[in-house]
Every structure is written in structure tokens, then in C-alpha cells.
């Protein structure tokens, strides 16, 4: 790890001033940044610690709409009784992430900003990584890519976006709030994570010097009949190979509204709009769920060694749809 200077910000404006200096990076829980500094992937010259900024902490679930401070610890939010009752998909996406120890330190904002787990990105011995070395190529395209994306990739990068929380937030049309030298702004979450395309080194819409300050989730009736299903290699402390956040609103035995987002399969949190359209207005049955799950994989482009992820993704979506329906009072036999 290279040497760096350290500044503990006293308030948001102090942090912005310090973060405007060349080579500065913001430090929240540190569970991603410190890890990447140790292995030489990130080499900031100055760390600006945000932990003392009170306005970035806490969360408010009163009045229907949800607002989460970017520094709110994952564990504290995941354990909230109201969130588990009214928006179980959001709570589950946090409780299924990382380990209990990491969730105590990791923050909501940091989880949204965490970098990919691609081994070629994280191992600096591999020069071919367009994320670390733009223009160098992508070793994963023809390498070990079992955990890589089959949706949204390009010939420049197929690394997956690892945040479970981001997938659940995508299903709820969350809004991301940011503050920078130019003032405050907000973006819908589906515009926050940037498709890799020709510039995979650009991962989010955060501008230099900006701080992610809060996450808002509009009030919605689909929250209660929701779930987050995660498939991984082991039961804890593992990233998704496939995941799905599903939220439904049922009226008169039909699906009045459906929201489906995928993780572990794509380069960004992936909204399955075609699946939502297929489900809307339909009476749920086993055949409909299978068809909707298959539709979620439209456009998938698995490379050799990834073919299994198409069937796995379909199975994940189908399981999540069944669980969300059960929570909405309708149980569908397999």
C-alpha cells in the first residue's frame, strides 16, 4: 500500500473542500476502499474520512417515503422492523450481503459504489483490464468468467456489478442524492450506474469531488409483496452468481403491477422490463411464471463457460416470483 495523507472531515463542506484536492478519495466504512488499497488497485494520495458528518447518517421510514443517509450502516438498516415488514426485498438485499462483521461497518452509500469482484480487475499482475488500464483489453472475455455478466457486457468488459442493495433499489425506482462543488443534484438509480460500453472505467455518474449523500425510495404499495433471492457458492460472505428482486401488487387475483430487477448476471443493476410487461394484468400460474422467467434472460450473451447462467437466472427469477406472490397471499405450486 502506498503512503497517503488523512483528513477527518468535520462537516459536508469541509469534506468537499478536502475532496477537491488532487488524488483525494472519500472514506466511508472502508470495507471496499481499504481492501483495494492493500492490493494496489486503488492508490489515493489523500483519504477524506466522512464518518463524523452527522447529516449523512440515519434513515427515516416515516410518512411512507423512505430516505436513507449514505453513511447508515448496512446492519442497522437490515434489522429495522418497519423495513422488514413493508419492504422485505430491501432488508433482505442487505442481510444477505457480506458477513455480519462487515455489515456492521459497511455503509449504504459505500455498497452502491463498491467495485467489481472480477479477479482480473483485482489482481494487478494482469495488465489486460480496461477498468484499471483503459485500452488494455479484457482478460475475462476468454478467461475465467464463471461469475461474469451475460447481460449488458461489451467487447470491452463483462465484469458484474456486485451490489445486492443496488439491485433491490432498482426494483423500487430509488433516487440517488449527491452533493458536489456545483451543489446538490439527484438521479434515478437506473441512470446512476453507467453501462460499460466503450468506457468500462466509468462505473457511476458521480462526478469528481462529489459525495453520495442519501438514497430515497418513493412510497409504493408493492413493497410488502416483495423479496430478494440470492444464489451464491456458499451461504454467507459470497457475491451473487444470480439474484433477483421482485415486488408485486395484486388486485382481484391478478398482477396489477410487477417490478423485477436482476443481479449477478449483468454489468449494472438490470431491470427486466419485458418480464414486468408480460406479468402485468395476468392471473398468476406456473406457466406464466416460467414464461416470465425466460423473458428475463432476453438478450443474454453467455460466453463459453457461462451457459449455465441463463438457466440459473431463469430459475432465480421464477423462485423470486413465487415467493413474492406467496407474500401477497397467492401461492403457486411448482
C-alpha positions as CSV (number, residue, x, y, z in Angstrom):
1,X,0.0,0.0,0.0
2,X,1.4,3.4,-0.9
3,X,1.6,6.2,1.6
4,X,-1.3,8.7,1.9
5,X,-2.4,11.7,4.0
6,X,-5.6,11.5,6.1
7,X,-8.2,14.2,6.8
8,X,-11.2,13.6,9.1
9,X,-13.9,15.9,7.8
10,X,-16.0,17.8,10.3
11,X,-19.0,18.6,8.1
12,X,-20.1,18.2,4.5
13,X,-18.5,21.5,3.3
14,X,-15.2,20.6,4.9
15,X,-15.3,17.2,3.1
16,X,-16.0,18.8,-0.2
17,X,-13.0,21.2,0.2
18,X,-10.7,18.4,1.1
19,X,-12.1,16.1,-1.6
20,X,-11.4,18.7,-4.3
21,X,-7.6,18.3,-3.9
22,X,-5.8,16.1,-6.5
23,X,-5.5,12.4,-5.6
24,X,-8.2,12.6,-2.9
25,X,-10.7,9.7,-2.2
26,X,-13.6,9.7,0.2
27,X,-13.6,7.1,3.0
28,X,-16.9,5.8,4.5
29,X,-16.9,2.4,6.1
30,X,-13.7,1.4,4.2
31,X,-14.7,-2.2,3.5
32,X,-14.1,-1.8,-0.2
33,X,-11.6,1.1,-0.5
34,X,-9.1,-0.2,2.1
35,X,-9.2,-3.7,0.6
36,X,-8.4,-2.3,-2.9
37,X,-5.7,-0.1,-1.5
38,X,-4.0,-3.1,0.1
39,X,-3.8,-4.9,-3.2
40,X,-2.7,-1.9,-5.1
41,X,-5.8,-1.5,-7.3
42,X,-6.6,1.9,-5.9
43,X,-3.9,4.3,-4.9
44,X,-5.3,7.5,-3.4
45,X,-2.9,10.1,-2.2
46,X,-5.3,11.5,0.4
47,X,-8.2,10.0,2.3
48,X,-11.1,12.2,3.4
49,X,-13.0,10.4,6.2
50,X,-16.7,11.1,6.2
51,X,-17.6,9.3,9.5
52,X,-18.2,12.5,11.6
53,X,-20.7,14.1,9.2
54,X,-24.0,13.6,11.1
55,X,-26.2,14.7,8.2
56,X,-25.1,11.6,6.2
57,X,-26.2,9.2,8.9
58,X,-29.5,7.7,9.9
59,X,-32.6,6.8,8.0
60,X,-36.3,7.9,8.0
61,X,-39.1,5.5,7.2
62,X,-41.9,7.7,8.4
63,X,-44.6,9.1,6.2
64,X,-44.4,6.4,3.5
65,X,-41.4,7.6,1.5
66,X,-38.0,6.2,2.7
67,X,-34.8,8.2,3.0
68,X,-31.5,6.6,3.9
69,X,-28.4,8.5,4.8
70,X,-25.4,7.3,2.8
71,X,-23.4,6.6,6.0
72,X,-26.2,4.5,7.6
73,X,-24.7,1.1,8.5
74,X,-26.0,-1.9,6.5
75,X,-26.6,-4.0,9.6
76,X,-28.7,-1.3,11.3
77,X,-31.0,-0.8,8.3
78,X,-31.3,-4.5,7.6
79,X,-32.6,-5.1,11.1
80,X,-35.2,-2.4,11.0
81,X,-38.6,-3.9,11.9
82,X,-40.6,-1.5,9.7
83,X,-38.4,-2.1,6.7
84,X,-38.7,-5.9,7.1
85,X,-42.4,-5.6,7.2
86,X,-43.1,-3.1,4.5
87,X,-40.2,-3.6,2.1
88,X,-38.7,-7.0,2.8
89,X,-36.8,-7.1,-0.5
90,X,-34.7,-4.0,0.6
91,X,-34.0,-5.6,4.0
92,X,-33.1,-9.0,2.5
93,X,-30.7,-7.5,0.0
94,X,-28.7,-6.1,2.9
95,X,-28.9,-9.0,5.3
96,X,-27.8,-11.4,2.6
97,X,-24.7,-9.3,1.7
98,X,-21.1,-9.9,3.0
99,X,-20.8,-11.0,6.6
100,X,-22.3,-9.8,9.9
101,X,-19.0,-8.2,10.9
102,X,-18.7,-6.3,7.6
103,X,-22.4,-5.2,7.6
104,X,-21.7,-3.5,10.9
105,X,-19.0,-1.3,9.3
106,X,-20.2,-1.1,5.6
107,X,-22.4,1.8,4.7
108,X,-25.4,2.0,2.3
109,X,-23.6,4.5,0.0
110,X,-20.4,2.5,0.0
111,X,-22.3,-0.6,-1.0
112,X,-23.7,1.2,-4.1
113,X,-20.2,2.3,-5.0
114,X,-18.3,-0.9,-4.5
115,X,-16.1,-2.1,-7.3
116,X,-16.4,-5.3,-9.2
117,X,-15.1,-8.6,-7.9
118,X,-13.6,-9.6,-11.3
119,X,-10.3,-11.4,-10.4
120,X,-8.6,-9.8,-13.4
121,X,-9.5,-6.3,-12.0
122,X,-8.4,-7.2,-8.5
123,X,-5.1,-8.9,-9.5
124,X,-2.6,-6.2,-10.8
125,X,-0.4,-8.9,-12.3
126,X,-3.0,-9.0,-15.2
127,X,-2.4,-6.0,-17.4
128,X,-5.4,-6.6,-19.6
129,X,-8.2,-4.9,-17.6
130,X,-10.0,-2.0,-19.2
131,X,-11.2,-0.9,-15.8
132,X,-7.7,-0.5,-14.3
133,X,-5.9,0.2,-17.6
134,X,-8.2,1.7,-20.2
135,X,-7.5,0.4,-23.6
136,X,-5.5,-2.6,-22.4
137,X,-8.2,-5.2,-23.2
138,X,-10.3,-7.6,-21.1
139,X,-8.7,-10.8,-19.9
140,X,-12.1,-12.1,-18.7
141,X,-13.5,-12.4,-22.2
142,X,-11.6,-15.6,-22.9
143,X,-10.5,-16.3,-19.4
144,X,-12.1,-17.5,-16.1
145,X,-15.5,-15.8,-16.4
146,X,-17.9,-18.0,-14.5
147,X,-19.1,-15.1,-12.3
148,X,-19.1,-12.5,-15.1
149,X,-22.0,-10.8,-16.8
150,X,-24.2,-12.3,-19.6
151,X,-26.3,-9.2,-19.8
152,X,-25.1,-5.7,-20.7
153,X,-21.5,-6.6,-21.4
154,X,-19.4,-5.5,-24.4
155,X,-16.2,-6.5,-26.1
156,X,-14.5,-4.1,-23.6
157,X,-15.7,-5.6,-20.3
158,X,-18.0,-8.3,-18.9
159,X,-17.5,-7.6,-15.1
160,X,-20.6,-7.8,-13.0
161,X,-21.8,-5.1,-10.6
162,X,-21.6,-6.7,-7.2
163,X,-24.1,-4.7,-5.0
164,X,-27.2,-6.6,-3.8
165,X,-28.6,-3.3,-2.4
166,X,-28.4,-1.6,-5.8
167,X,-30.5,-4.4,-7.3
168,X,-33.3,-4.1,-4.8
169,X,-33.2,-0.3,-5.0
170,X,-33.6,-0.6,-8.8
171,X,-36.8,-2.6,-8.4
172,X,-38.2,0.3,-6.3
173,X,-37.2,3.2,-8.6
174,X,-34.8,4.7,-6.0
175,X,-33.4,8.2,-6.3
176,X,-29.7,8.9,-5.5
177,X,-28.8,12.2,-4.0
178,X,-25.4,13.7,-4.4
179,X,-23.6,16.9,-3.4
180,X,-20.5,18.4,-5.0
181,X,-18.7,21.6,-5.7
182,X,-21.5,22.6,-8.0
183,X,-24.2,22.0,-5.4
184,X,-26.9,19.3,-5.0
185,X,-28.4,17.0,-7.6
186,X,-30.3,13.7,-7.8
187,X,-30.6,10.9,-10.3
188,X,-32.8,7.9,-10.7
189,X,-30.8,4.8,-9.9
190,X,-31.2,3.4,-13.4
191,X,-29.1,6.4,-14.5
192,X,-26.6,6.2,-11.7
193,X,-24.7,3.0,-12.7
194,X,-23.3,3.5,-16.2
195,X,-23.4,0.7,-18.9
196,X,-19.8,-0.2,-19.7
197,X,-19.9,0.2,-23.4
198,X,-16.6,1.6,-24.7
199,X,-15.5,3.1,-21.3
200,X,-15.8,0.4,-18.6
201,X,-13.6,2.5,-16.3
202,X,-16.6,4.9,-15.8
203,X,-18.9,3.0,-13.4
204,X,-21.2,5.6,-11.9
205,X,-22.5,9.1,-12.6
206,X,-20.7,10.6,-9.6
207,X,-18.5,13.5,-10.7
208,X,-15.0,14.2,-9.3
209,X,-15.3,15.6,-5.8
210,X,-19.0,14.7,-5.4
211,X,-20.3,12.8,-2.4
212,X,-23.2,10.4,-2.4
213,X,-25.3,11.8,0.4
214,X,-28.6,9.9,0.5
215,X,-30.9,7.4,-1.1
216,X,-34.7,7.9,-1.5
217,X,-37.3,5.3,-2.2
218,X,-40.7,6.6,-3.2
219,X,-43.7,5.2,-1.3
220,X,-45.3,2.3,-3.0
221,X,-47.8,-0.4,-2.3
222,X,-45.7,-3.1,-4.0
223,X,-43.3,-3.2,-1.0
224,X,-45.0,-5.8,1.1
225,X,-45.2,-8.5,-1.6
226,X,-41.5,-8.3,-2.3
227,X,-38.4,-10.4,-1.9
228,X,-34.8,-10.7,-2.7
229,X,-33.5,-14.1,-3.8
230,X,-29.7,-14.6,-4.0
231,X,-27.8,-17.6,-5.4
232,X,-24.2,-17.9,-4.4
233,X,-21.5,-20.5,-3.9
234,X,-21.8,-20.6,-0.1
235,X,-24.4,-19.4,2.4
236,X,-22.6,-16.3,3.6
237,X,-19.8,-13.9,2.6
238,X,-20.2,-14.6,-1.1
239,X,-21.3,-12.5,-4.0
240,X,-24.3,-13.4,-6.2
241,X,-23.9,-15.6,-9.2
242,X,-27.5,-14.8,-9.8
243,X,-30.1,-12.7,-7.9
244,X,-33.5,-11.2,-8.3
245,X,-35.5,-8.5,-6.5
246,X,-39.2,-8.9,-7.2
247,X,-42.1,-6.7,-6.0
248,X,-45.8,-7.2,-6.9
249,X,-49.1,-5.5,-6.4
250,X,-52.1,-7.9,-6.6
251,X,-55.7,-6.9,-7.3
252,X,-58.6,-9.2,-7.7
253,X,-56.4,-12.3,-8.2
254,X,-54.3,-10.6,-11.0
255,X,-50.9,-9.0,-11.0
256,X,-51.7,-5.3,-11.3
257,X,-48.0,-4.2,-11.1
258,X,-44.7,-6.0,-11.3
259,X,-41.2,-4.9,-10.7
260,X,-38.2,-7.3,-11.4
261,X,-34.5,-6.5,-11.2
262,X,-31.6,-8.8,-11.6
263,X,-28.1,-9.0,-10.1
264,X,-25.0,-11.2,-10.5
265,X,-25.9,-11.5,-14.2
266,X,-25.2,-8.0,-15.6
267,X,-22.8,-5.2,-15.7
268,X,-25.3,-2.9,-13.9
269,X,-28.4,-3.5,-11.8
270,X,-30.7,-4.9,-14.5
271,X,-34.3,-4.0,-14.8
272,X,-36.3,-6.8,-16.6
273,X,-38.9,-4.6,-18.2
274,X,-40.1,-7.3,-20.7
275,X,-40.8,-9.6,-17.8
276,X,-42.8,-6.9,-16.0
277,X,-44.9,-6.3,-19.1
278,X,-45.6,-10.0,-19.5
279,X,-46.9,-10.3,-15.9
280,X,-48.9,-7.1,-15.8
281,X,-52.7,-7.8,-15.7
282,X,-52.3,-11.6,-15.7
283,X,-53.7,-14.2,-13.3
284,X,-50.6,-16.0,-11.9
285,X,-50.0,-19.6,-12.7
286,X,-47.0,-21.9,-13.1
287,X,-46.8,-21.5,-16.9
288,X,-46.9,-17.7,-16.6
289,X,-44.1,-17.6,-14.1
290,X,-41.9,-19.9,-16.2
291,X,-42.5,-17.7,-19.3
292,X,-41.8,-14.5,-17.3
293,X,-38.6,-16.0,-16.0
294,X,-37.5,-17.0,-19.5
295,X,-38.3,-13.5,-20.8
296,X,-35.9,-12.0,-18.1
297,X,-33.0,-13.6,-20.0
298,X,-33.8,-12.0,-23.3
299,X,-30.6,-10.5,-24.8
300,X,-28.3,-12.7,-22.7
301,X,-25.0,-13.4,-24.4
302,X,-23.1,-16.1,-22.4
303,X,-19.6,-16.8,-23.4
304,X,-18.1,-20.3,-23.2
305,X,-18.2,-21.4,-19.6
306,X,-21.2,-19.1,-18.8
307,X,-24.0,-21.0,-20.5
308,X,-25.3,-22.3,-17.1
309,X,-26.1,-18.8,-16.0
310,X,-29.1,-18.5,-18.4
311,X,-31.0,-21.4,-16.8
312,X,-29.8,-20.3,-13.3
313,X,-31.1,-16.7,-14.0
314,X,-34.4,-18.1,-15.1
315,X,-34.7,-20.3,-12.0
316,X,-33.8,-17.4,-9.7
317,X,-36.5,-15.1,-11.2
318,X,-39.1,-17.9,-11.0
319,X,-38.3,-18.6,-7.4
320,X,-38.5,-14.9,-6.5
321,X,-41.8,-14.5,-8.3
322,X,-43.3,-17.5,-6.3
323,X,-42.1,-16.0,-3.0
324,X,-43.4,-12.5,-3.8
325,X,-46.8,-14.0,-4.7
326,X,-46.9,-16.0,-1.5
327,X,-46.2,-12.9,0.5
328,X,-49.1,-11.3,-1.4
329,X,-51.4,-14.1,-0.4
330,X,-51.3,-16.2,-3.6
331,X,-49.3,-19.5,-3.5
332,X,-48.5,-21.1,-6.9
333,X,-47.4,-24.7,-7.0
334,X,-44.3,-25.6,-9.0
